[in-house]
Amino acid sequence: MARNHPAEARTLGNRVSRFDHTAIDDAIHGRLRLGIMAYLSTVSPAPFVELRAKVNATDGNLSTHLSKLEEAGYVRIEKTFSGKKPLTLIHLTKPGRSAWIEYLNRIQALLSAAE
C-alpha cells in the first residue's frame, strides 16, 4: 500500500489532513496582507480609509499590499464617488474568500502538528 510523504498536504473538503509549510499562500502570509484579508473577511467592501485605519498602514503601504492582493485575484478595488467626494472601496472576491479559508486551514494544520 502506497503511503503519502509526511510533508504532503491533502485537502479533504475544507480540512487539511497534513501540514506542508510550502503550501502557505505567500500573497496572504505577509503581516499587513494578513490583516487586510482578516478584516475584509468580516467587512467587505471596506472603504480604503477605514481599512487603512484598521490595519494601521500608510496610504502608500496599503496601496502596495492591495495591489499584490489584487494581482492574486483576492481583492477588487472599486473607485467611485460619495456625493462629490471620491470613495475607494475594497472588496474581498470569491477566490479571495476561498484562499483565506484555505490559508486558515493550513495554519490550523501547523498548529495541530505542534500539539
Secondary structure, DSSP 8 states (H G I E B T S, - for coil): -----TT---EETTEESS--GGGS-HHHHSHHHHHHHHHHTTSSSEEHHHHHHHHT--HHHHHHHHHHHHHTTSEEEEEEEETTEEEEEEEE-HHHHHHHHHHHHHHHHHHHHT-
